[in-house]
Amino acid sequence: MKNITIVLSLFLMVSTASAQTPPGSPPMPPAIHPGHPGMETMTALKSSYPDSAAFQTEFNELYVLIKPTPDIQERTETSLRRMSQRFKAQSIDSATAYDSVKKAIDPSMDQKILFNAYRSQFSAEDLKTIVVFFKTPAGKHYLEVENKLFPARNSEIDQYVGRTINKIVMPMGKPPTPRPGMGRPGMLPPPNQPGMPPPNQPAPPTPPTPPTKD
């Protein structure tokens, strides 16, 4: 149970990028977004770690367990289908756009992105522990439901904090002062508004009732 708790704590640090460098470990480079100019630098840096060979071995085993689904090719096709109406509105040939994007997409980028994320946060020894956990029934189940856990860990907590602050703080303020000419719903419009006589002017006389025939 203790090992499982440690592994979960380590793994969740990837999602929040909050892991600290273990004592005695080589300095970890900052995580970089894919496509950033430093992506090539990160790839070159990884070979400078003393445990690089062991880390690569452990990551290859880990990647089989955490490989994203759908993969990059499937996500690209889904995105292109969603953008088809926009292409039409902008007079973009869908077939040309599709072929151009497919040629530009790196089908192995998902593996590179994950490698750099884990390399920037964990050592080879850490990864070995994570792999062992993900092969247990609890670890396999965690991988199945992790997408449902991350919103609860981040956005749902932020939303709760925001709702609570609004509920407590907003009543402390004064109600907004009505602007001139603006009344409460259901009130008659102020004088000089369309359909209202000027102030101090008598109402128009009531028209006479026509005589009735006997």
Stockholm file with secondary structure:
# STOCKHOLM 1.0

chainA/1-214         MKNITIVLSLFLMVSTASAQTPPGSPPMPPAIHPGHPGMETMTALKSSYPDSAAFQTEFNELYVLIKPTPDIQERTETSLRRMSQRFKAQSIDSATAYDSVKKAIDPSMDQKILFNAYRSQFSAEDLKTIVVFFKTPAGKHYLEVENKLFPARNSEIDQYVGRTINKIVMPMGKPPTPRPGMGRPGMLPPPNQPGMPPPNQPAPPTPPTPPTKD
#=GR chainA/1-214 SS CHHHHHHHHHHHHHHHTCCCCCTTSCCCCCCCCTTSTTHHHHHHHGGGSTTHHHHHHHHHHHHHHHCCSSCHHHHHHHHHHHTHHHHHHTTCCHHHHHHHHHHHCCTTHHHHHHHHHHHTTCCHHHHHHHHHHHTSHHHHHHHHHHHHHHHHHTHHHHHHHHHHHHHHHGGGSCCCCCCTTCCCTTCCCCTTSTTSCCTTCCCCCCCCCCCCCC
#=GC SS_cons         CHHHHHHHHHHHHHHHTCCCCCTTSCCCCCCCCTTSTTHHHHHHHGGGSTTHHHHHHHHHHHHHHHCCSSCHHHHHHHHHHHTHHHHHHTTCCHHHHHHHHHHHCCTTHHHHHHHHHHHTTCCHHHHHHHHHHHTSHHHHHHHHHHHHHHHHHTHHHHHHHHHHHHHHHGGGSCCCCCCTTCCCTTCCCCTTSTTSCCTTCCCCCCCCCCCCCC
//
